[in-house]
Amino acid sequence: MPGWHDQDDGPPTALGLLRSRFLAARRSDRGTGARRPSAMDGYGEMHLALVDATRDRSFRHILDIGIGTGTTSRKILVVHPNATIVGVDSSRLNLEAAAACLPPEQVRLVRAGLKDPLPQGPYDLVVSALAIHHLETPAKMSLFGRISDALIPGGRFVLGDVMRDPRRFERVRRSLRGRGNRDEPGVDAGHPLKDQPDLLEDQVAWLASMGFRTTVSWQRDALAVVIADKAVGGVG
Ligand SMILES: C[S@@+](CC[C@H](N)C(=O)[O-])C[C@H]1O[C@@H](n2cnc3c(N)ncnc32)[C@H](O)[C@@H]1O
C-alpha cells in the first residue's frame, strides 16, 4: 500500500496514510471535477500560515526542527533571503532530499533526534512544521524548554503541527491500523515513529508557563500554527 513516509526509512504513519488517501481521492476526483474536502487540505495552508507568522520582521539566524525534505525552510528563505538556517532531522534520506534543494551556503543540515541537544544557537527564529507531534508529552515539554534556551531574548518560535485530543487521534490510528497501517519504531535514530499529538491549549499553556507570549495565528481542524515570542528580557 503506498504511503507517505515521514521518515523514508520507516513504515508509513497514520498521517502518511491519511495523506496518501487524500492524494488518491484528489486524483480520482480530477475526472469529475468534484472536489472532496479533506483534513489534508490544511497542510499547504498551514505551511503558508507558518511562514506568514515570520513576515512582520527580519530574521537572520533560524533553526528548523524536523526540517524533513526542506519544505518549510525553502518558503522561509523566500521571505528572509539573507537568513542562515540550521535544519535538524533524524532521517538521512529526508536530509539528503533537503540538501538537494536548499542553498548550501545558507543552510546547514544536522542529523539528530529531537530529544538530543539542539544545534548550538543562538537563534532569533525557531520553526517546526509537522514534526513535534511525533514526541510524547514530556519530550515535547522538554523540547520547548530547549527551544526557549536556544532563542535570543525577543526571539520567536513558530510551531505548525497536528494538535488535538490524543484519545480521538488514537481512534483514527486504530482504524488505520486495521487497514494495514503499523506504527513501529523508526530505524533511523531509534525514535518511535508515532503520531502523538497533544491538545493545542495544553501546548499553548506550556509555552506560556515558560515565559512565551503566545498567539494562535491559524487553525484548521487538527492543524494549528502557534506564535510564541520570548520575552525581550529573557523568560519572565
Ligand atoms: C512530516 S515531516 C515534516 C517535514 C517538514 N518540517 C515539512 O513540513 O515538510 C516530519 C519530519 O520530522 C522528522 N522527525 C520525526 N520525529 C523525529 C525525531 N524524534 N527526531 C528527529 N526527527 C524527527 C521526520 O524524520 C520527518 O522528516
The ligand as a Gaussian input file, in Angstrom:
#p B3LYP/6-31G(d) Opt

LIG

0 1
 C        6.027000      15.247000       8.332000
 S        7.718000      15.532000       8.195000
 C        7.737000      17.300000       8.130000
 C        8.954000      17.846000       7.453000
 C        8.981000      19.346000       7.252000
 N        9.048000      20.061000       8.509000
 C        7.777000      19.817000       6.467000
 O        6.913000      20.467000       6.977000
 O        7.704000      19.446000       5.302000
 C        8.299000      15.181000       9.848000
 C        9.811000      15.150000       9.971000
 O       10.142000      15.050000      11.358000
 C       11.208000      14.116000      11.496000
 N       11.127000      13.532000      12.842000
 C       10.043000      12.972000      13.418000
 N       10.340000      12.568000      14.658000
 C       11.642000      12.880000      14.853000
 C       12.529000      12.733000      15.954000
 N       12.133000      12.182000      17.099000
 N       13.791000      13.172000      15.810000
 C       14.200000      13.757000      14.652000
 N       13.411000      13.939000      13.588000
 C       12.146000      13.506000      13.690000
 C       10.990000      13.087000      10.414000
 O       12.187000      12.429000      10.093000
 C       10.450000      13.960000       9.277000
 O       11.477000      14.386000       8.427000

